[in-house]
Amino acid sequence: MSNDRDQELLELKALMEQEQFRRFILRIMGETGLGSSGFDADPLEHARKAGRRQVGHWVADEVKEATKNGYLKMIKEHMDD
């Protein structure tokens, strides 16, 4: 892993320690349709939704790589609400 990548992960881990940031990340993931199928009969709309979901997967993967515990804490907080 490069020094730049290490720094990115350290920064994300630090941000994930903030409850407000965890709620923001969860909102982003929700807006991307991560929990839905993304299917649409209209091929253009289907492609748009697929792109949004890909961003959601990227965000989730980044958070998990930076801090698995932070990711789990975020999900737990959401479930407790």
PLY file of the C-alpha trace (Angstrom):
ply
format ascii 1.0
element vertex 81
property float x
property float y
property float z
element edge 80
property int vertex1
property int vertex2
end_header
0.00 0.00 0.00
1.30 3.47 -0.82
1.84 6.20 1.72
-0.96 8.21 0.09
-3.36 5.30 0.45
-2.34 4.76 4.06
-3.02 8.44 4.74
-6.45 8.25 3.08
-7.42 5.30 5.25
-6.14 6.96 8.42
-8.14 10.10 7.64
-11.30 8.12 6.94
-10.83 6.13 10.13
-10.52 9.35 12.12
-13.66 10.78 10.50
-15.58 7.59 11.25
-15.00 8.20 14.95
-17.50 11.08 14.70
-21.15 10.10 15.08
-22.27 12.91 12.77
-19.95 11.69 10.03
-21.19 8.11 10.40
-24.77 9.34 9.97
-23.71 11.33 6.88
-21.99 8.29 5.31
-25.07 6.18 6.00
-27.24 8.80 4.26
-24.92 8.75 1.24
-25.09 4.98 1.08
-28.89 5.15 1.31
-29.10 7.70 -1.50
-27.13 5.40 -3.77
-29.80 2.72 -3.53
-27.37 0.28 -1.97
-30.16 -1.67 -0.31
-32.35 -1.98 -3.40
-32.16 -4.12 -6.52
-31.63 -1.20 -8.87
-33.63 -2.90 -11.61
-35.63 -0.68 -13.96
-37.32 -1.64 -17.24
-35.94 1.53 -18.82
-32.33 0.68 -19.78
-31.10 4.25 -19.25
-32.66 4.45 -15.79
-31.30 1.00 -14.99
-27.78 2.15 -15.97
-28.14 5.30 -13.86
-29.21 3.28 -10.83
-26.37 0.81 -11.39
-23.87 3.67 -11.39
-25.30 5.08 -8.17
-25.16 1.67 -6.50
-21.54 1.28 -7.61
-20.69 4.51 -5.78
-22.49 3.16 -2.71
-20.45 -0.04 -2.84
-17.25 1.99 -3.19
-18.12 4.11 -0.14
-18.99 1.02 1.92
-15.79 -0.75 0.84
-13.66 2.29 1.68
-15.17 2.53 5.16
-14.76 -1.20 5.78
-11.13 -1.10 4.68
-10.40 1.90 6.91
-12.26 0.61 9.96
-14.38 -2.51 10.11
-15.38 -1.62 13.66
-16.47 1.84 12.55
-18.59 0.33 9.80
-20.23 -2.10 12.21
-20.79 0.67 14.74
-22.48 2.80 12.07
-24.83 -0.05 11.13
-25.57 -0.82 14.78
-26.40 2.83 15.50
-28.76 2.84 12.54
-30.46 -0.36 13.73
-30.82 1.07 17.25
-32.62 4.21 15.97
0 1
1 2
2 3
3 4
4 5
5 6
6 7
7 8
8 9
9 10
10 11
11 12
12 13
13 14
14 15
15 16
16 17
17 18
18 19
19 20
20 21
21 22
22 23
23 24
24 25
25 26
26 27
27 28
28 29
29 30
30 31
31 32
32 33
33 34
34 35
35 36
36 37
37 38
38 39
39 40
40 41
41 42
42 43
43 44
44 45
45 46
46 47
47 48
48 49
49 50
50 51
51 52
52 53
53 54
54 55
55 56
56 57
57 58
58 59
59 60
60 61
61 62
62 63
63 64
64 65
65 66
66 67
67 68
68 69
69 70
70 71
71 72
72 73
73 74
74 75
75 76
76 77
77 78
78 79
79 80
